[in-house]
Amino acid sequence: MPARGEGRGKREEGEGRSRRGRRGEERGGRGDGNGERRERRGRSERVDASPGQPAAEATTTPTVEVDATAPAVDVEANRPEREQQPPKARVYVTLGQKDGADEAKVRAAVTSLAPELELLSVDVRPSASFLEVKPEQLDAAIAALNGKELDGKALTAEKARKRRR
């Protein structure tokens, strides 16, 4: 028995590994009569053939050509003009519905801890809230809220991360 890597040379035609499966039938591969691809006018097309039917008698699926010179459609031009929304930044705060918070309570807490902060919107979730503020107030909001205590609970405030989709 040759050692590993030895005895591997160029095989003669008909010699070496067989393409037959356990039951003796031909296994699928490139160019077998089943689903053979032929070149035609520079494009490939798929030929559907039954195992007993020769490829020449097989049905062919036609290739569809597309006119590449058609004008492109400008999607943005067809949309109604959107109102320009002011830029905003989101702050994540660990104060949520499980803590008995609602929008009014979160607004009151933020006003008491950071009176100079202008809230654009508040989104209260089960375990945390998201505050929308002006981008220039983001760092001040985080500094004013992070580490503070509200009703015996230590708050954590940080810049909200992008949503995962």
N, C-alpha and C positions, 0 to 999 in steps of 0.2 A: 504494500500500500504506500503510495507516495506521500511524502510529508506535506503539510499544509502549504499551498502556494506552488507546489511542484506539479508537474504533469498538466499544467494548464497551457495549452498552446492553441494554435489555430485549429479549429475543428473542420473536418472535411464535410462536404455537403451530405446530409442525411445521417450524420453522426452526432452524438451528443444528446442533449436534452430533447425530449419529445414535447410537442405541443398538445398532447392528448391528455384528457382528464382521467379521472378514475374509471369511468365507464367506457373509455375508448373514443369518445366523441372529441372533435376538435374544440379547443378552447378559443374564446374570442381574442382577437388581437388586431393589429393593423392589417388591413388588406384581406381579412377573411371574407367570405361572400356575404356575411351578415353586417349590413351597415357600412359597406365599403365606400370610401370617398374617391371621387374621380375629379380630375381637373377638366374644366370646360371653359373656354374663352377667358382664361385668366382668373376665373372665380371657381371656388370649390362648391360642390353641391353634394348633398347626401343621397345615397342610393339605398332604398329600402328593399331588401330581398329576404325571402324565406330561406331557411337553411337548405332546402332541397332545390331551390330555384337558382339558376345561374344568374350572375350579376348582369349579363347582357339583357335578360328579359325582365329585370327588376324595374319597378316604377321609380321615377325620379321626382324629387321635390323641386319645383322651379325656384330660381333665385329672383328676388324682387330688387329692382333697381330704383334708386331714389334720385330725384333731380336735386343736385347740390347747388344749383344757381337760384333757388327760390329765395325771396327776400326774407330776412330774419324778422321775427316779430318782436317788437319792443314791449316787454311786459310792463315795465315801469310806466310807460306812457299811457297805458290803458287803466291804471289804477287811479282812483280819486286821490287828490292831494291830501296827505295826512297833516293834521295839526302838529305844529312843532312843539314837542314836549320838552319841558325844562330838564336839564341834566339832573340826575339824582344818584345818591349812593345809598347802599343798604347796610344796616348794622344788625348783627345777630345778637340778641340778648336772651339770657337764660331765665326768662320769666314768661310762663305760659298758662294755659287753662288749668293744668294740673295743680298749679300754685294758686288757683282761685282768681286768676287775672282775666280781665276782659279789656276791650279797647280803652274804655274810660279809665280803668285802673292803671294801665300801662302809660297812658298819656299823663295822668296825675303823678305817677312815680318819676317819669322822665322830667316833668316840669319841676318837681321838688328837688331832684338831684342835679339837673342842668337847666336852670331857668333861661339861659341865653340861647338854648337850642330850639330851632324851628322844625317841627315835625311835619313832613309832607303827607305821610300816611303811616298807618300802623296795621300790621298783619299778625294777629294772635293765633298761634298754633297750639297743639296740645302741650308740648314741653318747652316751647320757646316762642319768641316774638321777633318779627323783622320790622325795623324802623326805617323809613325812607327819609333821608335828610339831604340838604344841598351838599354837593361834593366838597366844597371848601370847609364845611362843618364836620366832616367825617372824623378826622383825628380828634377834634375837641369832644365829639359825642362819645367816642370810645374811651377817651381819658376820663371824662366825667362819670361814666357809668361802670366801667370795669373795676371790680373789687369792692364796690359799694355794697352795703347791706340794706335790704328792704324787707321788713316784717320778719326778721330772723333768717332770711335767705341771702346768701352771698351771690351777687350778680356777676356774671361774666359777660363782657361785651367785646365783640371783635367784628372786623369787616366781614360781611357775608360773602361766602364763596359762590361761584357760578353754579347754577342748577345743573344736576345730572339728568340727562334725558334718556 
